[in-house]
Amino acid sequence: MYYLLDGAFSLIIELMNKNLIFLILFLFLNFTSSFAIQEVKKIGLEDAINTALATNPQVKMAKLDVEASKNDIKAANQLKNPSLETFQNIGSTAGGNPQQVGVDYVIEILKRGKRKSYAQSKSIIASDNQKFQEYNLICEVKSSYINLLLKKSNLRFIAAQMTLAHEIYDDSIKKYDNSEIPKTEVIQSQIAYNRAIMYYKIARSEVIKAQNAFNAVMNARDFDYDTNEDVLDNNYEILLTADPHKQNFTFEKIKEYTLANRKDLLAAKEKIQNAQDKLKIVKSQLIPDLELTGGYGYQTKGISDSGAFKSGAYAGVSIVNIPLVYRYQPEIKNAQIDIEKANLNYTDLETDIIRNITDAWEKYTIARENLNFYDNELLLNSQELLRESLNNLSKKEITLTDFLVSKKMFIELELGYKQALYEYYISFAELLKEMNADYKNLDEFI
């Protein structure tokens, strides 16, 4: 059974006259105009996520890194440019010696493919890092969105309580003037009303703070975003969250999915391959390259002493970069060290992820159980208790003190329920973040 803050709010509204309803509307209008310094745009959670992904500078930079890494692949696969050479004899040296024009070209042996593989693995790492950043941003947007909804819900509820407290205070003054109650009950009701005003101001400031935090995540500058919804409700589908009453996944499935799909772990695994590719590149320096030379030799008439020189082509082959003097041993050892470090980093990260996903699962499970406990146990009689207490107070069957005790319990339960609902939403968002999973793809791990 669902007990919403709206239900509690509606209960109190039923207990008020029309003038008090107008008072609440005035409070909300006053609240909205006081902190909305610039234009406000309503936005739903899914649109907020898509907008943040499209505009966040860090995500944009990560996407540019991916594009740059694709260019690095093309650069790594490049062929060497040729060299153009000419040899001109001048003066008496030209007698009997030809002039030459030719091309020199170095062919790398078993190097280009290794550089390309290295660049490809770096591109995969950049892509995984970009997607990992996106999952973190999605969680930030969801958390700030739901937090703003919680603060708005609390404000709405406390505003209703403040109006009710004002009504009771006014009623106590009338009863005191008619000598129906002692002065102490008037003082009690006045204290309760003043405390309600204080709580309202605190709740109002918390909404402003929560909205500023939400807009900071959204990177908004010229206007403010606000949530489509006015209260935190059990609209699980709209808020991209699994129904707490319909759980179809286990921790083992969650852990298996996480280790297979988490992007930073995939990037760490790719870094091992990247380090191995780097070692191959370093070792390939031990393979000599070929240098091909070709051209044309000629001598103009009248320069040759004997006149017997004949113009014609020439060609040559050289073996270059022969690793006799330097055999790249320091670079090879460092590349081997990088492989060992990459393996250690992967193992360490995998351990941290297992611990993190375990912690996220436990928080989610506790939050889910607490929320269901509120639904099934704690809130069953809270609204009825307030209604009956108010009715008994009007019939003078209980004292104001007794009513305030019942009202305090009601307020604590309703605000506690909203907090439990908030913690469930947040814990599920954190769980998806740790998994690097999308809510729309729940079937992948169910």
Backbone torsions as a table, in degrees:
resi	resn	phi	psi	omega
1	MET	NA	131.7	-177.2
2	TYR	-95.2	132.9	174.4
3	TYR	-120.5	112.7	-174.2
4	LEU	-101.3	159.3	174.8
5	LEU	-63.4	-32.6	177.0
6	ASP	-60.8	-34.7	179.3
7	GLY	-63.2	-43.8	178.3
8	ALA	-65.2	-41.5	-179.8
9	PHE	-62.4	-43.4	-179.9
10	SER	-63.7	-37.6	178.9
11	LEU	-59.0	-45.3	-178.0
12	ILE	-69.9	-37.6	179.0
13	ILE	-59.8	-38.4	179.3
14	GLU	-61.3	-27.3	-177.3
15	LEU	-87.0	1.0	-175.8
16	MET	-113.7	158.4	174.6
17	ASN	-88.1	175.9	-174.1
18	LYS	-64.3	-34.2	179.8
19	ASN	-61.9	-36.5	179.6
20	LEU	-70.8	-33.3	175.8
21	ILE	-61.8	-43.0	177.3
22	PHE	-62.3	-34.3	178.2
23	LEU	-62.9	-43.5	178.8
24	ILE	-62.7	-44.0	178.9
25	LEU	-60.8	-38.5	177.9
26	PHE	-62.9	-41.6	179.5
27	LEU	-60.7	-42.3	-178.5
28	PHE	-70.5	-38.9	177.1
29	LEU	-64.4	-41.0	177.6
30	ASN	-64.0	-40.7	179.4
31	PHE	-63.5	-45.1	-176.3
32	THR	-63.3	-44.9	-176.5
33	SER	-71.5	-21.3	-174.2
34	SER	-77.7	-31.7	-177.4
35	PHE	-109.7	-14.1	180.0
36	ALA	-83.1	80.2	-175.1
37	ILE	-68.4	-33.4	-179.7
38	GLN	-126.5	-174.4	-176.0
39	GLU	-58.0	139.3	179.2
40	VAL	-113.3	131.5	177.8
41	LYS	-116.5	124.9	176.1
42	LYS	-75.7	142.1	-179.3
43	ILE	-150.0	141.1	176.1
44	GLY	-83.6	166.8	-175.8
45	LEU	-62.6	-46.0	-177.8
46	GLU	-63.5	-42.7	176.9
47	ASP	-65.8	-35.4	178.5
48	ALA	-63.0	-42.0	178.8
49	ILE	-63.4	-47.6	-179.1
50	ASN	-63.1	-38.7	179.0
51	THR	-66.3	-43.6	179.7
52	ALA	-63.3	-42.3	179.6
53	LEU	-63.2	-32.6	-177.4
54	ALA	-82.7	-20.8	-173.0
55	THR	-117.8	-14.0	-176.2
56	ASN	-64.5	126.0	-177.1
57	PRO	-61.6	-38.7	-178.5
58	GLN	-64.9	-41.4	177.7
59	VAL	-66.6	-39.6	177.9
60	LYS	-61.4	-43.7	178.6
61	MET	-63.9	-38.1	177.7
62	ALA	-63.5	-38.4	177.0
63	LYS	-65.6	-37.7	176.9
64	LEU	-65.6	-35.2	176.0
65	ASP	-62.1	-37.9	178.0
66	VAL	-64.8	-44.8	179.0
67	GLU	-62.7	-41.2	178.7
68	ALA	-63.9	-37.6	-179.4
69	SER	-66.6	-30.7	176.7
70	LYS	-68.3	-36.6	175.8
71	ASN	-67.7	-33.5	177.8
72	ASP	-63.4	-32.3	177.8
73	ILE	-63.8	-45.0	178.8
74	LYS	-63.9	-39.8	-180.0
75	ALA	-66.2	-37.6	-178.9
76	ALA	-68.3	-25.7	-177.2
77	ASN	-93.0	11.9	-175.4
78	GLN	-70.1	152.8	171.5
79	LEU	-93.9	153.6	179.3
80	LYS	-69.6	142.6	175.1
81	ASN	-79.5	144.2	179.8
82	PRO	-76.4	164.9	175.5
83	SER	-114.1	137.1	178.2
84	LEU	-100.3	129.3	-174.8
85	GLU	-126.2	148.6	172.8
86	THR	-141.9	145.2	-179.9
87	PHE	-131.6	112.0	-175.4
88	GLN	-116.1	123.0	174.8
89	ASN	-87.9	138.2	-175.1
90	ILE	-124.5	142.8	176.0
91	GLY	70.3	-142.9	-176.2
92	SER	-64.5	-23.6	178.5
93	THR	-62.3	-27.6	-177.4
94	ALA	-71.1	-17.2	179.0
95	GLY	-68.0	112.3	179.1
96	GLY	83.4	-4.1	179.9
97	ASN	-115.5	138.3	-175.9
98	PRO	-84.7	158.7	166.9
99	GLN	-89.2	152.4	-175.7
100	GLN	-135.4	142.5	171.7
101	VAL	-135.2	126.1	-176.2
102	GLY	-153.1	179.7	-179.4
103	VAL	-125.1	139.3	177.8
104	ASP	-118.2	132.3	-176.2
105	TYR	-141.2	128.7	-179.6
106	VAL	-99.7	127.7	177.0
107	ILE	-106.3	119.8	178.3
108	GLU	-79.7	137.3	-179.1
109	ILE	-102.5	115.7	173.9
110	LEU	56.7	42.4	180.0
111	LYS	-122.2	-39.5	-172.4
112	ARG	-63.3	-41.9	-179.6
113	GLY	-63.7	-36.0	178.9
114	LYS	-69.1	-39.0	176.7
115	ARG	-64.4	-38.5	-180.0
116	LYS	-65.9	-43.0	178.6
117	SER	-61.9	-39.7	178.5
118	TYR	-62.8	-43.9	179.6
119	ALA	-68.1	-35.0	178.6
120	GLN	-65.6	-41.2	178.9
121	SER	-67.2	-34.8	176.1
122	LYS	-66.3	-34.2	177.8
123	SER	-67.3	-39.0	177.6
124	ILE	-64.0	-41.5	178.3
125	ILE	-61.3	-44.0	179.5
126	ALA	-62.3	-39.9	179.3
127	SER	-66.4	-42.6	178.5
128	ASP	-64.7	-40.0	179.0
129	ASN	-64.7	-37.4	178.6
130	GLN	-64.2	-45.3	-179.9
131	LYS	-66.9	-35.6	178.1
132	PHE	-64.0	-41.0	176.5
133	GLN	-61.9	-37.7	-179.5
134	GLU	-64.1	-42.7	178.9
135	TYR	-63.7	-38.1	177.5
136	ASN	-64.9	-41.1	179.7
137	LEU	-66.3	-40.7	178.3
138	ILE	-57.7	-43.4	179.3
139	CYS	-64.7	-40.4	178.7
140	GLU	-62.1	-43.1	179.9
141	VAL	-63.9	-46.6	-179.4
142	LYS	-62.1	-43.6	-177.9
143	SER	-64.5	-45.3	-179.0
144	SER	-69.7	-34.9	178.6
145	TYR	-64.8	-48.4	-177.8
146	ILE	-69.6	-35.0	177.3
147	ASN	-63.5	-41.0	177.7
148	LEU	-63.8	-39.9	177.0
149	LEU	-62.0	-40.8	178.6
150	LEU	-61.5	-46.6	-177.9
151	LYS	-65.6	-37.8	177.1
152	LYS	-66.1	-38.5	177.6
153	SER	-63.2	-45.6	179.5
154	ASN	-61.6	-42.2	179.6
155	LEU	-62.1	-44.5	-179.1
156	ARG	-62.5	-43.1	-179.7
157	PHE	-66.0	-44.5	-178.2
158	ILE	-67.8	-34.1	176.2
159	ALA	-61.8	-41.2	177.8
160	ALA	-65.3	-40.6	178.4
161	GLN	-65.2	-36.3	178.9
162	MET	-65.4	-40.8	178.5
163	THR	-64.6	-41.4	177.7
164	LEU	-64.0	-41.7	178.9
165	ALA	-62.4	-37.8	178.1
166	HIS	-65.7	-40.1	178.6
167	GLU	-63.2	-43.3	179.9
168	ILE	-65.7	-38.9	179.0
169	TYR	-63.1	-46.5	178.4
170	ASP	-61.5	-40.6	-179.2
171	ASP	-66.3	-37.6	-179.6
172	SER	-66.3	-35.2	178.1
173	ILE	-64.0	-43.7	179.4
174	LYS	-62.5	-43.4	-179.3
175	LYS	-67.1	-34.6	178.2
176	TYR	-68.3	-41.1	178.8
177	ASP	-62.4	-28.8	178.1
178	ASN	-91.6	8.8	179.0
179	SER	60.1	33.7	179.5
180	GLU	-91.1	-27.0	-178.3
181	ILE	-135.2	159.6	177.6
182	PRO	-78.0	165.5	-178.8
183	LYS	-61.6	-30.2	-177.7
184	THR	-60.1	-35.5	-180.0
185	GLU	-70.6	-32.1	175.1
186	VAL	-65.1	-43.4	179.5
187	ILE	-63.6	-42.3	178.7
188	GLN	-60.2	-46.0	-178.9
189	SER	-67.1	-34.2	177.3
190	GLN	-67.1	-42.3	177.0
191	ILE	-61.6	-43.8	179.9
192	ALA	-61.6	-40.1	179.4
193	TYR	-67.3	-44.7	179.5
194	ASN	-63.9	-38.1	176.5
195	ARG	-64.9	-38.3	178.3
196	ALA	-62.9	-39.1	176.5
197	ILE	-62.5	-43.3	179.6
198	MET	-62.1	-45.3	179.8
199	TYR	-64.1	-35.4	178.6
200	TYR	-63.5	-44.2	-180.0
201	LYS	-64.0	-39.4	178.2
202	ILE	-64.9	-44.7	-179.8
203	ALA	-63.4	-36.7	179.2
204	ARG	-64.4	-43.6	178.6
205	SER	-66.5	-33.0	178.2
206	GLU	-67.8	-34.1	175.8
207	VAL	-64.7	-44.4	179.2
208	ILE	-60.1	-45.5	179.3
209	LYS	-62.8	-42.5	-179.1
210	ALA	-66.7	-37.8	179.1
211	GLN	-68.9	-39.3	176.8
212	ASN	-62.1	-40.9	178.4
213	ALA	-63.9	-41.7	178.5
214	PHE	-62.3	-43.6	-179.3
215	ASN	-70.8	-27.6	175.1
216	ALA	-66.0	-42.5	177.0
217	VAL	-64.5	-37.2	-179.5
218	MET	-77.1	-7.8	-179.7
219	ASN	60.0	35.6	-179.9
220	ALA	-79.8	139.7	-177.5
221	ARG	-124.0	-49.1	-172.1
222	ASP	-95.3	-3.5	178.1
223	PHE	-157.4	171.5	178.9
224	ASP	-110.1	138.7	171.1
225	TYR	-89.0	147.7	173.0
226	ASP	-136.8	156.4	-177.4
227	THR	-73.1	147.1	175.3
228	ASN	-61.4	-41.4	-177.2
229	GLU	-83.7	151.4	178.8
230	ASP	-95.6	-20.2	180.0
231	VAL	-138.1	157.9	174.2
232	LEU	-79.8	117.8	-174.2
233	ASP	-126.6	178.5	178.6
234	ASN	-92.3	46.3	174.0
235	ASN	-88.2	72.0	-171.2
236	TYR	-61.9	-40.7	-178.8
237	GLU	-64.5	-44.6	-179.1
238	ILE	-64.6	-36.0	-179.9
239	LEU	-93.7	18.9	171.6
240	LEU	53.6	51.8	-176.5
241	THR	-138.1	143.3	178.8
242	ALA	-68.7	143.9	177.4
243	ASP	-65.4	123.7	-177.7
244	PRO	-65.0	-17.1	-179.7
245	HIS	-90.9	-4.2	-176.8
246	LYS	-133.2	73.4	180.0
247	GLN	-94.6	123.7	-177.7
248	ASN	-120.6	17.0	-179.4
249	PHE	-130.4	155.5	-177.5
250	THR	-118.1	168.9	-179.8
251	PHE	-64.3	-37.8	-179.3
252	GLU	-62.5	-39.3	176.8
253	LYS	-67.1	-40.3	178.9
254	ILE	-62.4	-47.2	-179.0
255	LYS	-63.7	-43.8	-179.8
256	GLU	-61.7	-44.9	180.0
257	TYR	-63.9	-42.8	-177.1
258	THR	-62.3	-48.1	-178.3
259	LEU	-66.4	-22.9	-179.4
260	ALA	-91.3	-20.0	-170.1
261	ASN	-127.3	-11.9	-176.7
262	ARG	-65.2	127.8	-168.2
263	LYS	-69.8	-36.9	179.6
264	ASP	-69.7	-29.7	176.3
265	LEU	-71.8	-39.2	175.8
266	LEU	-63.9	-38.9	177.6
267	ALA	-65.6	-39.6	178.3
268	ALA	-64.5	-38.3	177.4
269	LYS	-66.3	-39.1	179.3
270	GLU	-68.4	-28.4	177.4
271	LYS	-65.4	-29.2	174.8
272	ILE	-65.1	-46.1	178.1
273	GLN	-63.3	-38.4	179.4
274	ASN	-63.3	-41.4	177.9
275	ALA	-66.3	-37.5	177.0
276	GLN	-65.4	-39.7	177.5
277	ASP	-65.1	-35.7	178.4
278	LYS	-64.6	-40.8	177.6
279	LEU	-61.4	-39.7	178.6
280	LYS	-63.3	-38.6	179.3
281	ILE	-64.5	-43.9	-179.3
282	VAL	-63.8	-45.1	-179.8
283	LYS	-65.4	-28.6	179.9
284	SER	-67.2	-17.1	176.0
285	GLN	-65.8	-17.4	177.6
286	LEU	-75.8	-11.5	179.7
287	ILE	-91.0	121.4	179.1
288	PRO	-64.9	158.3	176.5
289	ASP	-107.2	163.6	176.9
290	LEU	-103.4	138.1	175.6
291	GLU	-118.6	117.7	-178.8
292	LEU	-100.7	134.9	179.6
293	THR	-127.2	134.8	177.1
294	GLY	-152.1	150.8	-179.9
295	GLY	-176.3	-159.8	-175.9
296	TYR	-136.8	129.8	177.6
297	GLY	-107.2	135.0	-177.1
298	TYR	-148.0	161.0	175.7
299	GLN	-146.5	128.3	-176.0
300	THR	-73.7	155.0	-178.0
301	LYS	-63.5	139.0	177.6
302	GLY	95.2	-13.4	179.8
303	ILE	-93.4	-35.7	-178.3
304	SER	-68.1	131.6	-178.9
305	ASP	-63.6	-45.3	-176.7
306	SER	-95.5	-16.6	-177.7
307	GLY	73.1	12.8	-176.5
308	ALA	-94.1	-6.4	-176.3
309	PHE	-70.4	137.3	177.2
310	LYS	-115.4	131.3	177.3
311	SER	-69.3	150.5	179.1
312	GLY	178.7	172.4	-177.5
313	ALA	-83.8	160.3	175.4
314	TYR	-141.8	159.3	-180.0
315	ALA	-148.2	153.9	179.5
316	GLY	-154.0	153.8	178.0
317	VAL	-130.0	134.4	178.2
318	SER	-129.8	145.8	171.3
319	ILE	-99.0	119.1	-174.8
320	VAL	-118.6	168.6	-179.6
321	ASN	55.8	44.5	178.6
322	ILE	-77.5	119.3	-174.3
323	PRO	-78.1	67.9	178.0
324	LEU	-98.7	-43.0	-178.0
325	VAL	-82.3	-42.2	-178.1
326	TYR	-129.2	125.6	-173.9
327	ARG	-114.0	21.5	170.1
328	TYR	58.7	28.6	-178.5
329	GLN	-65.2	-40.8	177.2
330	PRO	-60.9	-42.6	179.1
331	GLU	-64.5	-38.9	179.4
332	ILE	-65.0	-44.2	179.5
333	LYS	-64.1	-40.8	178.2
334	ASN	-65.0	-38.1	177.9
335	ALA	-65.7	-37.5	176.4
336	GLN	-66.3	-37.8	176.4
337	ILE	-63.7	-40.4	179.1
338	ASP	-61.6	-36.3	177.5
339	ILE	-65.0	-45.0	179.4
340	GLU	-62.6	-42.1	178.2
341	LYS	-64.0	-39.6	179.4
342	ALA	-64.0	-39.4	177.2
343	ASN	-65.6	-42.6	178.6
344	LEU	-64.2	-40.7	179.1
345	ASN	-62.6	-40.5	179.6
346	TYR	-64.1	-45.7	-179.5
347	THR	-63.2	-42.0	180.0
348	ASP	-65.1	-43.9	-180.0
349	LEU	-65.6	-40.2	179.3
350	GLU	-61.5	-40.8	177.8
351	THR	-63.4	-45.2	179.6
352	ASP	-61.8	-40.7	-178.9
353	ILE	-65.3	-40.9	178.2
354	ILE	-61.4	-42.4	178.2
355	ARG	-66.4	-42.1	-178.6
356	ASN	-65.5	-42.4	-178.6
357	ILE	-70.5	-32.0	175.6
358	THR	-65.3	-44.9	179.1
359	ASP	-64.0	-43.5	179.7
360	ALA	-63.5	-39.0	178.7
361	TRP	-65.5	-42.5	179.9
362	GLU	-64.9	-41.6	178.1
363	LYS	-64.2	-41.5	178.6
364	TYR	-63.6	-44.3	-178.6
365	THR	-62.8	-43.9	179.3
366	ILE	-65.2	-43.7	179.9
367	ALA	-63.0	-39.4	178.7
368	ARG	-65.3	-44.5	179.7
369	GLU	-64.8	-40.6	178.7
370	ASN	-63.6	-42.7	179.8
371	LEU	-63.7	-44.5	178.9
372	ASN	-65.6	-31.8	177.7
373	PHE	-67.3	-40.4	174.7
374	TYR	-60.5	-46.4	-178.0
375	ASP	-62.5	-42.6	-171.4
376	ASN	-91.5	-20.7	-173.6
377	GLU	-127.4	-63.8	-165.8
378	LEU	-64.9	-34.4	-173.4
379	LEU	-97.6	3.5	-176.4
380	LEU	-59.1	-39.5	-173.6
381	ASN	-116.7	2.9	-173.8
382	SER	-65.7	-43.4	-179.3
383	GLN	-68.7	-39.8	177.4
384	GLU	-64.0	-37.2	178.9
385	LEU	-61.2	-44.9	-179.6
386	LEU	-65.3	-43.7	-179.7
387	ARG	-60.4	-46.5	-179.4
388	GLU	-67.5	-38.1	179.8
389	SER	-64.6	-41.9	178.9
390	LEU	-66.3	-39.1	178.1
391	ASN	-64.8	-43.2	179.0
392	ASN	-65.9	-35.6	177.9
393	LEU	-63.9	-43.0	179.9
394	SER	-64.9	-27.8	178.3
395	LYS	-90.4	2.7	-179.4
396	LYS	62.1	28.7	178.3
397	GLU	-85.9	-18.9	175.2
398	ILE	-134.0	161.6	178.9
399	THR	-85.1	166.9	176.7
400	LEU	-61.3	-36.7	178.7
401	THR	-59.9	-44.8	178.9
402	ASP	-62.1	-41.2	179.5
403	PHE	-64.2	-43.0	-178.8
404	LEU	-63.9	-33.1	175.7
405	VAL	-64.9	-45.3	178.3
406	SER	-64.1	-41.1	179.9
407	LYS	-65.5	-40.0	178.3
408	LYS	-62.0	-41.5	178.9
409	MET	-65.0	-41.2	178.3
410	PHE	-61.1	-46.4	-179.9
411	ILE	-61.2	-45.3	-179.1
412	GLU	-61.5	-40.6	-179.4
413	LEU	-68.2	-43.3	-178.5
414	GLU	-67.3	-45.2	177.8
415	LEU	-67.4	-36.0	176.8
416	GLY	-64.4	-37.4	178.0
417	TYR	-64.0	-44.0	179.0
418	LYS	-63.4	-37.1	177.3
419	GLN	-66.3	-40.1	177.6
420	ALA	-64.9	-39.5	177.7
421	LEU	-64.4	-43.0	178.2
422	TYR	-60.9	-47.2	-178.6
423	GLU	-64.1	-32.4	176.8
424	TYR	-67.3	-46.1	178.7
425	TYR	-60.1	-46.0	-177.7
426	ILE	-65.6	-42.8	-178.6
427	SER	-64.1	-35.6	177.8
428	PHE	-69.7	-39.9	176.9
429	ALA	-61.9	-42.5	178.2
430	GLU	-65.5	-37.2	178.6
431	LEU	-63.3	-45.7	178.1
432	LEU	-63.6	-36.3	178.8
433	LYS	-64.6	-45.5	179.5
434	GLU	-63.8	-32.1	179.5
435	MET	-80.8	-18.9	-168.1
436	ASN	56.8	50.4	-177.2
437	ALA	-118.6	151.7	177.8
438	ASP	-100.3	137.0	-179.8
439	TYR	-56.8	-35.6	-177.1
440	LYS	-71.4	-12.6	-179.1
441	ASN	-112.3	34.3	-179.5
442	LEU	-58.5	-30.1	-178.4
443	ASP	-61.6	-20.2	-178.8
444	GLU	-67.0	-27.0	-178.8
445	PHE	-123.5	9.6	173.9
446	ILE	-94.2	NA	NA
